């Protein structure tokens, strides 16, 4: 959160809240051209955490997963 000199939060411009990708830079015309990938790439710890959380029967259990930006 950005704060002004008085310490109050400032509004963020919507343009900083999204990433834009040029579709032409992706190298394929439709998703049908993308080869299938088995599993999740680089998410072993997250998948293990989700499996553990799913196995806990307590009603008020929360799961927090943290990883590198963009994953």
C-alpha positions in Angstrom: 0.0 0.0 0.0 1.3 3.4 -0.9 1.1 6.1 1.7 1.2 9.9 1.2 3.4 12.2 3.5 0.5 12.4 6.0 0.6 8.6 6.4 -2.8 8.0 4.9 -3.2 5.3 2.2 -3.3 6.5 -1.4 -5.4 5.0 -4.2 -3.5 2.9 -6.7 -4.0 3.4 -10.4 -5.7 0.4 -12.0 -2.9 0.0 -14.5 -0.5 -1.2 -11.7 -2.9 -3.9 -10.7 -2.8 -6.0 -13.8 -0.3 -7.4 -16.2 -0.9 -7.2 -20.0 0.5 -9.7 -22.5 0.6 -9.2 -26.2 -1.1 -12.4 -27.5 1.2 -12.3 -30.6 4.2 -12.8 -28.3 2.9 -16.2 -27.0 3.9 -18.2 -30.0 0.6 -20.0 -30.6 -2.8 -19.1 -32.1 -5.1 -21.0 -29.9 -4.9 -23.0 -26.6 -5.5 -26.1 -28.7 -1.9 -25.8 -30.0 -0.4 -26.0 -26.5 0.9 -29.5 -25.6 -0.6 -31.0 -22.5 1.5 -31.0 -19.3 1.1 -33.6 -16.6 0.9 -32.2 -13.1 1.8 -28.7 -11.8 5.2 -27.3 -12.5 7.2 -26.1 -9.5 4.3 -26.3 -7.1 5.2 -29.5 -5.1 5.1 -27.7 -1.7 1.8 -26.0 -2.5 0.2 -29.2 -3.6 1.4 -30.9 -0.5 0.0 -28.1 1.7 -3.4 -28.3 -0.1 -3.5 -32.1 0.4 -2.7 -31.7 4.1 -5.3 -29.0 4.5 -7.9 -31.1 2.7 -7.2 -33.9 5.1 -7.9 -31.8 8.2 -11.5 -32.2 9.3 -11.6 -29.1 11.6 -14.2 -26.7 10.3 -12.2 -23.5 11.1 -8.9 -24.5 9.5 -7.3 -22.0 7.0 -4.7 -22.6 4.4 -2.2 -19.9 3.5 0.1 -20.7 0.6 3.0 -18.4 -0.3 5.3 -18.6 -3.3 7.4 -16.6 -5.8 5.6 -13.7 -7.5 3.9 -14.8 -10.7 3.5 -18.4 -9.8 
